């Protein structure tokens, strides 16, 4: 559940809740005011008229008569009545659950105006038709857009109605009001977009562009509703399981139980950079943070504060100054980059490792985050955590400690972050004239006189007291040896020239002075400096390793990246950016960081051709630096290197995903190849994660967009193979087979097919055939892999062992059991010879299953335990999903032996790891079903067992669809929805 720090009945908390409610109301009223500007005067009255179901029905019937609609349009129009009923009831439920004074009635007025515009025959004369934007005019078959709009409204209503369903499962959800405002604003924007397409904003625009605008807004709204639903579903699921079997605590208990070393290294301090000697002012704010921090520590009561404000106003620098001020006063001070979940988990995991917390280990970020959270909750040590640049509060909830002798400081641009996480928030204002002048003069560090002081005050006023802007201009003054007075003249000249151009990317809250700031900062860069900053602008803003820019030999940099030839050449260009205060560098870790505002401004400062070049350069450098996946081999030993570049690749992915829709940004071949390697790593490291899903989507999209002459079919085959394995693990065997078959066909068409890659694809096709219960077909594919691998030498030992392992599995199911046993013996010998512990554990898992199916439970348990010992050995992967599958099998054996308590313990541990790893629904369903059986054996009518069983059945039903058989609840039935490797 979300953190609660104080009694909700206290006066302070009631005041805080009251202020939050007024902010939610302001958000909604602000959105209504913004979109009301597009309405005609006669439509405004409709929007502000309270509308219920009967009123909506009468309005619809009135439109039918007013416009004398044809039967088809009338039918579509009348179908909106139940759609409106769905919207209205869902909205009412959310409002009730939010327990606030929010009123969303204006939204339905916008819906009526949108419908009225869409059915008005006069609008048909304006030429607005629904078209496929991807087709040329001579290919387009235009149709009336109204039926398409109705379909969109229906689809959005179905997504919308799921949100209160999930919220209802989350008792006392403090974020309900924010969710309600966000999803209603999304709908409002879509309804307003329909109106916009028919009104002045789009007159004169081509129908294709107008329809593209609407469909893109629809897609964005659908995604926003989906994302809100997914976040709530995850939270609801977590809470539901917590009430059923206390899964999260189960994961904690499992991890801590397996821990041995009780020593923790204190004191501990990890900050992103040294103390800023030029930090200026903010004394009152820092005193407040110190006072609140001390109160929490003294009372052993967890306290959290958010400081929020515009980008560049100085939030991170305030947090850094505060963190350094705590040196020697706290046992542990931990800085966490929190812009995305990857960076956050990496920093938390590193802290757990550095502290030497019991159970923390390499390659186990998710596990280490839980270990650190539990230590923070239970330790007597005092601690401070800084969560810098939090974008999504839901991301933080999973690792948020519920209690402890600690203080959490959050920096965020969005005030909404504090509503869900902190006990209080402080808005960071710009500097006043006196403070801003003092900062500027301290940064310039020149002899002072009255004229310079006056010029400094004048410039500070022009910069609006914006901390980053003042720092940037001070850096330009020093670098170009201006006096402040002469710089003022330069600033004014540039301001007049810059502001003659309308700025379309203006963000709310920023004034025109920032345009001048960036123009002056960027204009003094050399060509190499522009190139380097262009790359920095599109990777993640923190922890940018300098080695990214100097890849290992034999890479030869192209002409525009000549400064990447060696560290000295790179340092000369870095010096430009450091001198102009555009980036910062941590010399101890050899990492660069950049403000997000600098990234955004420089990206849009660059002309389109230079943006493309920057994207190409970043893709090339990341491709060269990121480890390569070869011939289906595991990347376990390369995870630590992959992790260094992971968040930077994902930043590139997000950029391409956004920019490619609205600009002509094209992916270079290196980007497509990079996607192949990163997708494989993510599938190993993160499992079926949102990051992997997005990356694969972007990977296929980028390959399609790649120019034909640059397309590399082998890279596409690699991508299909990765997608095939991921969908196989997910339990979608038909899709998996299709992707793997594509990979096979492409590789077969190559002039000289790589034998190792061909053996790999034969192996994968055999595995998916086995999962589809086509064991004879599986054997045929594995025999083709065998024909390639067996003649090879010892260096192919792992590949040979894999063939024996997979053939043994299929031979067993085709009743060739003696041959199957031989194959398993060969596989174990091969993996022991090559030292591949991961596949060796799989071999013992399969041997255990052979024994169990033969009725030999003693030997089955022995080999399952061997498999577990291998996975949990020091430096291996004790909390990977393979361990979950092994624990499941141990639970099955214990249950067969009627050792129910032991079975329940094994199965709880299995489910804890499955939840920790966010594995496929089929795997979770199987464990839950067996655990429910064990619990029912112990307590026939237990609520936990019944809820667990119902959840397992529903997951299986969702996966199997019409093939689901309610009467078959056997272990075999649940095995069928699991990847064959774990049956």
N, C-alpha and C positions, 0 to 999 in steps of 0.2 A: 504494500500500500504506500501511498504518498506519505512523506514525512510529516509528522505533527509534533511541534515542539512545545506547545503550551496548551493549557486548558482552553477549549474553544469558548468557555463561558466567561473568561476573564475580560475585564473592561478593555485592556489593551488590544486583545485579540479581536474583540467585537468591533472596536474602532477600525482596526486594520481591515477586517472583512468588509465593513461598511464602505471604506475608501476604495477597496477593490471593486465592489459592486458599482460604485459610481463611475469608475474607470471603464468597466465593461459597457455600461450604458453609453458613455461618451464615445467608445469605439464604434458601437453600432450606429448611433446618431450621426457620427462623422461620416460613416460609409453612406448612409441614406442621403445626407446633404450633398456628398460628392456626386452621386449618381443621379440625384434629382436635377442637376444642372443640364442633363441631356434631354429632359422631358419638355414637351410643349405644355403651355399653360392649361389646356383642357385635360391633359393627362395627369397633371399634378394632383388634381382633386381625387382622381381614381386611386392614386397611390396612397393617399392618406386617409382612405375610407376603410374602416374595419370590415373585414370580409370573412364570413363563415361559409360552411359548405352550401347551405341553401342559397345564400347570396351569390356564391360562385356559379352555382347551377343556373340561377336566373340570368346572370350576366352572360353565360355561354349561350343560353337560349336566345337572349336578346341579340347577340352578335349574329346568330344564324338568321334571324329575321331581318336585321338591319342590312346585311350584305347579300341576302338571297343566295346563299351558298349552294354549290352543287352537292349531290348526295355523298360523294366520296369525302369532300372536305367536312361536311356536316358530321359524318361518322367519326372522322378523326377528332373533330372538335368535341363531340360528346364523350369520347374516350378520355378526355382530360378531367372529367368530373371525379372518377375514382383516383386518378393520379393526384389531383389536388387534395383529396381526402387523405391520401397517404402522406403527402407533404405536411398538411396541417396537423394531423395526429402526431406525427413524429416530432414536429416542432413543439407542440404542446407538452409532450412527454419530456423533452429536453429542458423546456422552461421550468416545468415542475421540479425536475431533479436538480436543476441549478439553484433552486430556492432563492432566486434573485428577482429584481424588479424589471428584468428584461422583457421587452415586448417587441415581437418581430412581425406585427400585423402589416407593416408597410411593405414587407417582402411580397405579400400576395397581390398587393396593388400593382407592383412592378410586373408580376406574372401576367395579370390581366392585360396590362398595357402591351406587353410583348405579344400575347396571343392576338389581341386586337390588330396590331400592326401586321402580324403574319397572315391573317385571314382577309385583310382589307384588299378587295380587288384592285384598288387604285395602285397598290404597291406592285402588282404584277406588271403595270405599265412602266415601272421604273427599271425593269429588266433584271430584278434580283431573282436568280434561279439557283437551285441546289446543283452544284457541278462537282465533278471529280477534279480537284486542282492539279492532279498529276498528269491530266490529259491535255492535248492540244485542242484548240477550239473546234477543229474539224472532226475530232474524235468524240466530243462531248455529247451525251444525250442528256439534255436538261429536263428536270422534273420540278414540280412545285415543291418548294422547300418545306411547306407546312407539315407534310407527313413525316419528313426527316426530323423536323424540330420536335414533333410529338414523340417520336422514338427516343430522341435525346432526353426529353423531359421525363419520360417513363424510366429510362435507364438510371438517370440521376436520382429519381425518387426511390428506386430500389436500393441504391447505395446509401441514400440519406436515412432510410428507415432502419438500417442496421445499427446506426450509431447509438440511438437510445437503448437498443437491445443490449449492446455491450456495456453501456454505462450503467444499466440497471444491475449488472453483475458486479459492480465495483462500489461497495458501500462507502458512503461519505466521501465520494470522489471530489476533492477540492478543486480540481481543474475543470469541472463540468461547465462552469460559466464561460471559460475561455474557449472550450471546445464548441459550445453552442454558438458563440459569436463568430468563430472562425468558419464553421461550416455554413452558417446563414449568410455570411459575407461572400463565400464562394458562390452560393446560389444567386445572391443578389447580382454579382458581377456577370454571371451567365445570362440572367434575365435581362439585365441592362444591355448586354451585348446584342441580344436579339433586337431590342429597340434601336440600338445604334446602327445596325445594318440597314434599317429602313429609314433612318432620319439623316439629318444634314451632314453628320460626320463622314458619311460614306457616299454622298451624292457625287456622281462623276467618276467613281472608281469602278474598275472592271468587275463584272459579276464573280469572276474566279477569285479575285482578291477578297471580295466581301464574304464569299462563302468560306474561303480559307480562314479568314479572321474568326468566323463563328465556330467552325469546326475545331480550330485550335483552342478557342476558349472553352468549348465543351470538353475537349480532351483534358485540358488543365483542371477544370472543375472536377471531372471524374477522378483524376489522379489525386486531387486534394481530398476528396471525400474518401477515396480508397485508403489513402495514407492515414487519415484520421481514424478510420475504422480499424486498420491494421494495428495502430498503436494501442487503441482501446482493447482490441481483441487480445493482444499480447499481455496487456496488463490484467484483463479479466481472466485469461487462461492461467496466468501465474497465480492469481489470487484463488481461483477455483481449485487448482492443484494444491495450493498451500492449505486450503481447508480440508482437502481430501487426504493428502499424504505428506504435507509439509515438505514439498520438494526442495524449495530453496534451502531450507535448513538442513534437509537431507543431504544436499550437495555439500553444504558447509561441514556437517558432521562427518561425511565420508572423507573429505579432504583433510580435516583436522585429525581424524582418527588415524589416518595413514601417515601423519607427520611424526617426526622423531626428534629433531634438534630443537631444544627449547630456547636457544640463545638468540636474542635480537640485538642488532647493532645500533646502539643509541649513544650519543645524539646523532641525528640524521638530518641532513639539509640538502635539498636538490632544487636549485633555482636556475632559470634559463640564462641568466647573465649576472655579471658583477653588479654591485650597487652603482646606480647612475650618479656620478659626481655632479652632474648638472641639473639634477632634479630640483624643482623650484616650487615653493608655495604648498598649498593644499593642507596646511597645518591643522585646521579645524577638522577637516574630514579624517585625517590620519589619527587625530586624537580620539575621534568618535569610534573609529575602528579598534583602536587599542583598548579603549574603555569597554566596549562590548565584548571583545575577545577575552579580556581579563575576567569579566563577570561570568562568562561561560565556563572558563577553566576553574575559577574559584568554587563555583556551585556544582561542578561536574555535570553541567547541563549543556548539551550540544546547542550551539548558536550558529546561525547562518545569516549572512547579509549579502545582498546583491548591490553592486554599484553599476548603474546603467547610464547611458547617454549616447550621444552621436558618436560615430566612428571618428577617431582622431582627437577626441576631447581629452584623452589622457588616462583612461581607465586602467589599462595594463601597466602604465608607469606608476600609477598610484598603488596598485596591487603589489608591484615589484618593490617599491620603497617600503611599503608596510611589511612585506615578507622579510626584507633585510633587517628591518627594525626589531624583528622578533628573534634575531640571532642570539642564542644563549638563554633565551627566556622560555623556549619550547623544546621539548625532547625531539620532536620531528616536525619538519617544515617541508611540505611536498607541493611542488608546482605541477599542474596538470593542464596541458594544452587540450582544450575541450571543444574545438570547432567541429570535430567529427568523432564518431565512435572509435575509429581505428587509432587516431592519435591519443584519445583519452585512455583507451585500454592499454596501449603501449606504455604510457607514462605511469599508470597505476601499477601495471605488472612490473615495470622496472623498479618502482619503489619497493614492492614486495620482495623482489630479489635482492636489492641493495640492503634492505633491512635484515636480510637472512631470516624472514619469517618461516616458521615450520611449514613444510609442504610446498613452498614456492619453488618453481623450477623453470628452466628455459622452455620455450615453445608452448607455454600454457597460459596465455594471456587471460582467458576467461576464468580459469581456475585461480590464478594469482590475484585477480580483482576481488574475488570472493574472500580469499585468504586475508587480503589487506582490509577489506570492509569489516570482517569479523574481528580482526586484531584492533581496529580503531574503536569498535564497540565495547571491547572487553578490557583493553589495556589500562593500567593506571598512569601511563605516560601521558603527558600533555602534547597536543598536536595542533597544527594549523595546516589546512589544505586550501590552495588557491585554484579554483576552476576558471581558467581564463578563456574568454570568448565562447561562452555557452550559447549555442544556437537553438537546440531543441531540448527542453527540460526532460522529456521522456527518456532521452538517451542516458541521462544522469541517474534516473530513479533506480535503475538496477544495481548500481554500485553505491548508493547513498547509505551511509550508516544511520541507524535509527537512534543512536545514543552515543555517548562517549565524552571524554574530557577534552573536547576539541572545539575548534572554530573553523567554519567554512566561509571563505570569501569568494563570491562569484562575480565575474565581470561579464556583462552582456549588453548588447545594443537594445534588445527588446525588453521593455518594462514587464511584459507578461511572464518572463522567466522567473521573476521574483515572486509572482503570485503563487506559483506552483512549488517552489523550492525553499525560499528563504523566509525567515521570520520577519525580515524588514528589508527595505531597499532605500538606497540613497542615489538620487540623480546627480551626476557630475555636471555642473554648469561650465560654460566657457569661462576663461579668466576675465575678471573686470579690467578696466583700463589700467589701473595701477599695477595689478599683478602681472598682466600681460606685458606691460612695459618693463617691469623688473625681469621677467623671464628673457625677453629679447636682449636686454642689455647684458644680462649675465652670460648668455650664449655667445654674443659677439665679443665680449671681453675686451673692449677697447677703452682707451682713456676717455673720460666723459666730460662733456661741457653742456651748457644749457641748450645749444642748438641741436646736438645729437639726442639729448633727452627728449626734446620736443618732437624731433623727427621719429624717435622710437615710439612715443605715445601716439603719434599720427598713424604710423604703420600698424600698430597694434589695433587701433580702432578699425582700420580698413580690413584687418584680418578677423574681426569679430571675436577676438580673444581665444581663437581656436588654437589649442596647444600644438597640434601637429603642424598647422600652417605656420605658426610663429617659428617652430624649430626648423622647418624647411627653408623659410626665408632667411633665417640667421645663417644657415649653412651656405646658402648662395652668397650672402653678403661677405662671409669670411673667405669662401673659395675664390670669389672674383675680386676680392679686395675693394669692395665698395665702401663708401661711407654710408651711414643709414640715410642721410639726407639725399645723396645722389641716387641711392637705390629707390627711394620714394618716387623720384621722377621716372625711373625705368619701370617701376610697377604701374604708375598711372598710364604711361604710354601703352604698355602691354594690355592693361585692363580695357582701354578703349577699343583696341583692335580685337581682342578676344571676345568681348561681350557683344560685338556686332553680329556674331554668329549665334543663332539660337541653339541652345544645348538641349538635345532630346533625351539625354540619359540622366537628367537631374533627379536627384533623390530628395524625398521630403526632408526638410530641416536644414538643408545645406544652401548657403548663399552663393552668389556669383563670385565672391572673392576667391573661392577655392579654385575656380578655373584659372585665374591668373597665377595663383600659387603653383599649380602643377605645370603650367606652361613655362614659367620661369625656372622651375627645378629641372624640367626635362630638356629644355633647349640647350643647356650647356653640356649635355652628354656627348661623348664621341660616338662614332658608329659602333665600335665594340661595346661601349657602355650601354647603348640602346639595345644591342643584341642580347647582352647578358640580362638586362633588366626585363626584356621581353620574355625570356625563359622563366625568370623568377616570378613574373607576374601571373603565370598560369600553373605553377606547382603549388603545393600546400604552403601556407605562409610561414610555418615554423619548422625547425629542425631540417633545413635544407642542407644536405651534406656537400661540402666543397668537392668531394671526390666525384660527385655526379657530373661535374663539369670537366673532369680529366679522366675519362674512362681508360681502362687498362689497354696496353698494346695487344694486338696489332692494329687497333683502331686508328685511322688517319682522319683527322678533322677536315671538313670542307673549308673552303676559303673564308666564309663568314664566321667560322668557329675556330679560326687560327689561334685565338687566345686560349683555347682549350688544349693546346699541344702539351703544356707542362704547367706545374704549379706556379712557377714564377710569372709566366705570361698572364695566368689567371689572376694572380694577386694584384698585378698592375691595374687591371680593369676593375677588380673588386674595389680598389682604393678610390676610384672615381665615385662609385655609389656610396661608399662609406663617408667620403668627404662631403657629399651633398646630402647626407643624412637620409638617403633613400632606403638603405638597408642597415641592419646591425649584424655584428659577427661575434660569436662566442669562440674565442681562441682556444679554450680548453677542450671543447668538443669538435672544433673545426666545422662549425655549422653556421649557416646564415639564416636570418629571419627578416621578414618584411611586414610592414603594416598592411592589412587587408585593403585599406583605402588607397594606399600607393598602388597595390596590384590592380585594383579596379580602374583607377584613373589612368594609369599608364596603358592598360590594355585598350581603353577607348580613346586614348590620345593617339595611338598608333594608327596609321592608315591601314586599310584592309589588307593590302599586299604584305605589309610588315607583320600584321597579326598572323597571317598564314605562315610567314617565314618563322615567326616565333613558335607557332604550334609545331611546325616541321622540326625545328631544332630541339625542342623539348622532347618530342617523340624519339628522335634519333639518340639523344643522350640517355634517355631512360631505357631505350631498347638495348643500347650497348652496356649499360650498367646492371640491368636486371638479369638475374641468372636465367639460363635457358633450360627449358624442359626438352629432353631428348628421348625419343623412342619409348614413350610410356613409362619411363623410369620415375620412381618417387623422388621428390625434391626435399625430403625431410632434412637432409644435412645442409640444405641451402636456405632454410627458413630464416635464419638470423640475418642473412644478407637481403633476402626478399623483403623483410620487415622494414629495413631502412628506407626502401623506395616505395613501399606499398601505398602510403597516403598520398604521395606525389603522383603516382599513376592514377589513383582514383580521382584526384583533382582534375587531371587531364581528361579523364572519362566524363566527369560531370560537365566540364567546359564544352567538350565536343557534343555531348547530348543536348545541351541548351543551345549552343551557337549554330549547330548545323541546321536547326529548324528555321532560323531567321536570317542567317547570313550564308555566304558562299564558302564557308570554311570546309576545306577538303582534307581527308585523312591521307597522310603519306603511307607508303608501304610499311615503314618501320612501326607506325602506330598499330596497323593490323597485326603485325608479327608480335609486337609487345603484348597485345591483348591475348594471344594464344598462350604465352608463357605465364602471364599473371593469372589468367583463368584457371590454369592447372594448379598453380600454387594456392589460390583461394579455395579451390575445391578440396584440396588436402587440408588446409589450415583452418578455414572458416566453415567448411561444410556447406549446407544449402542456405547460404546467407543472402540478405538483400544486396550486399555488395557484389556477390557473384552473379546474381540474376541480372543486375543492371549492367555489369561488365559484359556479360555474354550478349545481352540485347544490343549494346553499343558495338560490340565486336562484329556481329553480323551486319549491323547497319553500316558500319564503316567500310566493311569489305564491299558491300553493294555500291557504296559511293565512290570507291577507289576507281581511278581512271583505268579503263580496260587494259591499256598497254602496261600498266603497273601492277595489275592483279597477279598475284602469285597463287596458283591453284594448290600448291603444297601447303601453304599457310592456311588456306581455306579448309583443306583436308584435316589439318591439325586442329582447327577450330571445331569442325564437325565431330572429331574424335572426342574432344573435351566435352562438348555438349552431349554427346552420346553417353559418356560415362556419368555425367551429372544427372541426366534424366533417368539413367539406369538406377543410380543410387536413390533417386527420388521415388522409384517405383513405377515410373511411366515407361514401361518396357517397349511399347509400340513406337513411341517417339524416339526412344534410344536406338532401336533397330534401324529406323529410317536414317538417323544422323550417321550411324556407323556404316551403313550401306553406302551412303554418299561418300564418306571418307574412303571406303574400299574402292569404289568406282573411280574416284579421282586418282588415287595412287596407282591403280592398275593401268591408267592411261598415260602415266609418266613414261618417258622414253626408257629410263633405267630405274625401275622401282627399287627403293631401298629395302633390302631383305629384312632388316630388323624392324622397320616400320610396318612392313607387310605382315610379319609374324605377330606384331602387336595388335594390328586390326583384326586378324583372324582370331586371336585370343579374345578380344573384346566382343566380337560377334558371337563367338561360342558361349561366352558368359551370359549374354542377353538371351540367347536361345534357351539356355538352361533355365533362366528365370521365367521364361514363358512356357516351361515344362516341355520343350521340344528337345529332349535329351539326345536323340539320334542326330538331329541337325547340329547340336552343340559339339558332338564328337567329331563330325565331319570338319567343322571349322578348326577344332583343336588339333586334328591330325595334320591339317595344312600348316599350322604353326609349328608343329613338331617336325615336319619335313624340313623346315628351314633351320630350326634351332639345334636339333640333335647332332648334326655333323660338326658343329662349331666346337671350339676349345673351351678351356676352363673359364675364360673371361665371360662366357655366356652361361655360367652356372646358375645364376638367379633366374634368367629367362627359361632355362631348361626346367628348373624346379617349378616355375609357375605353370608350365605346360603339364607337367606330371600332376600337379595339384588339381588343375581344372579338369584334366581328363579323368582323374580318379573320382571326382565328384560326379561326372556324367556316367562313368562306367558303373558306379554303385547304383545309380537310379535305373540303369538298363539291365540290372541283375547280373553284371559281370564282376562279382564281388571279390574274387581272388585276385583278379587283375587290378581292381581298384586299390586293394591293400598294397600291392607291389608299387603302384604309382605313388602312393602316399609315403612309403619308405624312401623311394628315390627323391621325392620332393624334400623331405626333412633332411636327408643327407646333403642335397644341393644347397639348401639355405644355410645349414650349419657350416658348409665349406666356404660360402661366399660371405657369411657373417650378416645376412639380411634378417635381422631379428623380427621385423614387422611381418614378413611373409612366413617366417618360422612359426610365429604365434597363430597365424591363419591355418597353417598345416596341422598344428596340434588341436585347434578348434574343430577342424574337419574330422580328424581321427577320433576325437571325443564323440562327435555326432555319429560316426560309424558304430562305435561301441554302444552308444545309447540305443540306436535303432536295432542293434543285435541283442539288446536286453542286458548288456554287461554294464551296469550302472557304476560299478567300482572303477573300472578302467576309463569309463566316460568322464567321471569326475576328476580322475588323475590327470588326463590330458587337458581338460578344461582348466584345471589349476595350473598346469605347466604353461598354457597359453597366457593365463592371467599374470603369472610370475614374469614372463618375458615382457609383456606390455608395461608392467609396473616397475620394472627394474630401473635403477638410477640412470637418468639421462634419456629414458625412452618416452613413452606417451601414456601415462596411467589413466588419463581422463579423455582419451580419444574414443570415438564411437565403437571401435573394435572391442575395447574393454567392456563397454555396455553390453555388446552382443555376447561376450564370454560370460559376464555376470548373469545374463538372462538364462543361458544354458545351465549354469550352476544352480540357478533357482529352480529350473525345470527338474533337474535331477533330485534336488532336495525335496521337492514337492512329491515326486514319485516315491521317494523313500519315506514319505509322511513325516518328514522333519520340517514342519510348517513354519516354525519361528525362523529357522535358518533360511528357508526359501523366501520368506518375506523380506529378510534383511538383504539377500542377494538381489531380489527384484527391485527393492527400493533404491539400492545403490545403482542398479542398471538404469532405472528411470531418472534418477538424479543426473547421471551423466548424459543421458539422452536429452534432457531438458537443457542442460548446460551447453550442449553442442547444437541445439536446434536441429535435430535430425529429421528425416522424412517422417511424414505422418504415419506411414505403414509400420515403421519401426517402433514408434511410440505406442501405436495401437496394440501391437503384439505384446509389448512389455506390460502395458496397463491391463490387458485382458488376463494375462497369466497372474499378475499381482492381485487382480480382483478375485480370481479363482482361489488363490492362497488365502486371501482375507475372508472369503466366504467359508472356507474350510474351518477357519478359526472362529468366525462369528457369522453365522448363517444369515442374519438379518441386519448386518452392519450397514450403516449409511455410507460409510467410506467405500466399502466394497461395491455397493449398488451404483453409486455415482461413478466410480471408476469403470465399472463394466459398461454402463450406458455411454460414457465418453469414448471408450474403446470401440464399441459397436458403431457409434456415429462416425468416427474417423474412417473405419473400414467401409461403411456404407457410402460415404463421400467419395472414396477412392474407387470402389467397384461399380457404383451407379446401378444400372438395371441388372447387373450380374450378381448383385448382393443377395445372399441367401440367409434370411433371418434364422432359419432352422439349423444352419450349420455354424456352430460356434466352436469348432474344434481347433486344436493347435495347428493342424495342417492348413485350415482355412486362413488363419492369420499368417502362416508362413508364406502363402502365395502372394501377399502384398508387400513382401520384403525382398530386397535384392538377393539373388540366389547364393551369393558368397557368404551370407550370414544365416542361411537356413539350417 
